[in-house]
Amino acid sequence: MDRFATLEPVKLYNSSSTFKASSRNSRLPSAKAPAPFQIIGRLPVDIHILILTYLSVPDLSAYSRASKAFANLAKDERVWEVRWNHFTSHSPNLPTVLDDLENRSKAQNGLLKENAPPTLAVDAEDDFGEFTSVNAPKDEMGDFVGAFPPHAVHSPLPDASFPPKPNYRSQYVRAHTLLKPLLSALSGAPHAVLSTLFPSPSPSLSHQAHTLRVLSSFLSFRVKPVREWQNLSSALRAAKDRFDDGLMTAFDTSDSKNDEANMKETSQASWDIWDGPPDRWELARAWADKREIFYDQSKWDPLENFTEDGQLDFDAMDAFMGHVLRALEEHGTRAVNVFPPEAGVLLAFAERLAHEVIAEYIASLLDRAREISNEMFLKAAAGSFKEAWRLVDATFKVASTRSDAAITQTQAEDVVYRMFESNMDEYLDEEVEFINQSFDAICRTWEKQLSERATIPAPTADHARFLSSHNPAQVKRTVLASFTDVLLLPVTIVPRTVGHVGKAVNAAFTTGSSAAVQGISMLNPQRWGAPSARDGYIQDFEKGNAGMLFEIGGDEDDEEDIQEKGGTSSRPTSMSMHSTSNSISSTLGDSSSQRSTRQSSTTSTGVTTPAPSASASTASFDKMELLLSLDIALELIHADREALKRVETFIGYPGHYGHRVRDTIEEIFVLLLQALGERHIRPGFERATDQMRAYHPEEHEESQSVAPLLQFFELAHVGDTMQSMIQVYFDKELASHIDRTDFLNTVVREKKRFEDILDDCVAAGMNAGTDALMNQVEHVILRLTKPREYYPAEDAAMDLGPTQGCQEAIKCLGMHCQLLKGSTSKEVLEVFYQEIGIRLIAILQKHIKRQIISLNGGFQIIADLNAYYTFIASLKVPTIAAEFSYLKMLGHVYVVEDAKDLAQIVRDVTRYGGAYRPEVSLHEHVLNGLLMIAQDVYEFIQRRSDWKKIEKTVDKTMYNLSFKEDCIIS
């Protein structure tokens, strides 16, 4: 029967005693709040708590009466945390105000110790727990009766082992208890609210402001201490306005008396009750409105910055800015001393000066400059911004007079940046357009100068050539050093008249791209000790002087010398600044031995003209280097640098305009590279290349040099100097604005493209020049080779030295190879030397096959081939040296008397390292044999004078038959 015993009810909750203890200890941090996922009614606990945070405090009593669970929720810390945090965040002086109110309350009531009215003990399980009491105070206004008895905060806990810790609810209870008695004053007459809140003796202005601020936060929509909080908040707002009006009147009176102590106290009180944005603070705005600086602008005319001839002169703006900065120093110092630092009055005053005074002045100035020209507008924009920037230093200087002044350098700079933003879009667009037009005008002027002349303009007396100097590399380094000095000269951003401090420097360095050559005219190489170009450099190379202009070798030492002296290496692979090793021989200084048959004569006007014996076409080649102009390059760089320096004035701009400024800096440099590369360097080199292709050596038989190639080397020096100037300009001015390691950067890519343009132009010119050079060499060999040079008479004296044609050909090649050295890199030199070697082999093979060579003449052939090999070996190109060694061995076939031995030499194809074409003979095709012969060698031995005598023997030894006897060709 026990199995069917009646089930007894099970207690699902703790006992009442446990609940009482839990309720009494709920204020402890360790008390567990309801879980968020717990459901009360049909809503989760989180929803209930969110609702409670928006209820007014009196409504919490009605809410808690609904059930015991609601009563527990009304005590939840999450409800009071939101309310308390909002209260304290808008009342920074809340603890001080509460302490003052508590002390004043105790003093008024004579309570020296804790004394609380009697209350009834309430059971924790009572649904109305802690929301009713007896002996309710009369000032509770009947809407929250007995909610927070004074002793509730300080009541001892049952367990002394847990010391009391303040929580959000207890803190709010204390604040509510102390502030609620003050609310009754807000129900009186509006004019009596302040006197009721602060009876005589009145507390300090600071205490009154703090109290009003605390009450304003207390009566906010997030706290709602009483049901009539909205009406009371309106009354408090009116009282605050009346209080602020009184402070403003007192501040104005103190300002007129220069009483900074009273001004400081009054402004602090006004700031304490101000709950709007700092820039709208009425007291500070009213103070600033009375400064005369905002109303005396009629005394300053922006148009006075223009001279009678329409040029800029910023003396007027300099005086204007001095007046503004004096006002800033005077009134800003007062603002720093009397206003709270956190109010930012000095910064607001400086910003108002910038927008209402300086900006208006600049706007009129720029409007007038725009009417004159775009260039004037650009100069005026950069100059006026530079002048306005003085406001930044003055503001920061004034702010630094107070240690706790809350103004940073960035904030001071932002004042001017924001002021000038309205002009930035137009300025940046105009800067790019103007520099593009300037480059186009410079290039068009140069193109017009060339097109208006039938020939290239003759070089003037002061025009120095690199190749006619003692050391072209040294001249180039001097040019770059002087160019670097020019880059260090200041660019005029703020034009002033002569006589002002610092104006002498600006006057010495005239602005404007048209005066660029005047500022850097000292970059002419002749001004640094280069020999006169009147005699030209071709004559020095054509005289029969044993001394060479340059010696081979020494590139590494000279390159180190460049780096030690501050030179700049333009590129690692091509057109880099390698120097030549030694200077011209001292014998070149003897004028009697240096005059050639083609030396130039200098006219009385100083223009270098060719001698009458020179042909007109040769004279035109004498001026090919003038297809490129260093003056044009300098003028382009100068115009670009002026624009760059103007744009750099705005380099510190933050945000969007900062990105635009950096993009503009990159764009104007890219435009420089395009103008110099596409509009100047490429056309000049293309015209030079065309002239070299039109060169015919037979028309210049009196010359041992290739005039267009010599001039092209000079042109290469000029082009390399331009590229080095661009590199120096890039390193000095542009490198700090871009990431040089970013291969996707526009400047990096365009600079590489510019270098490629120069490389391609030099390569194309070198190809045409090589053709012209080798044609000249072939012509020299043909012209100077005597008819019986290699077939001398039997009784003729033997001279085993090279022939005249060989010597002159080597001299011509050596001279031109040395000239190229120092204007390009070793890689380009090696390619050039290799091409010369390949073509020279073809010329010599062709030349030998045209000759009839005797045994004695064979020794002459060997002497010539040895001389050619020695020259090629001096170029230090192993592959070509090997080819010439095989060609030198080929000369042995002309000094072997025995025909059978000669046949063995011809059969040995490995003897020449595969340099000559092995080919199957006709007989081998017929017999299907495998014997291979060196057909090229066979063709060479056919030029022997005794070939008809030894032909049968050689053929029989080589093929074991005779073509004429054993082969029938149908």
KAMOUR-V382866 format. One record per helix or strand of 3 or more residues. SS is the DSSP state (@ for helix, = for strand). FROM is the first residue (numbers start at 1). LEN is the number of residues. If there is no record, write none. Layout:
<<SS;FROM;LEN> <SS;FROM;LEN>>
//
This chain:
<<@;2;3> <@;16;9> <@;45;10> <@;57;8> <@;68;7> <@;77;13> <@;94;16> <@;138;3> <@;150;3> <@;168;20> <@;190;8> <@;205;14> <@;229;28> <@;260;14> <@;278;3> <@;282;8> <@;292;3> <@;297;3> <@;302;4> <@;315;24> <@;341;3> <@;345;28> <@;374;15> <@;390;10> <@;409;43> <@;472;16> <@;503;6> <@;513;7> <@;521;3> <@;525;4> <@;538;5> <@;555;10> <@;586;4> <@;591;4> <@;616;6> <@;624;4> <@;630;19> <@;655;39> <@;697;4> <@;707;31> <@;746;39> <@;804;17> <@;826;24> <@;855;20> <@;878;17> <@;899;9> <@;909;4> <@;922;6> <@;935;7> <@;947;13> <@;963;4>>
//
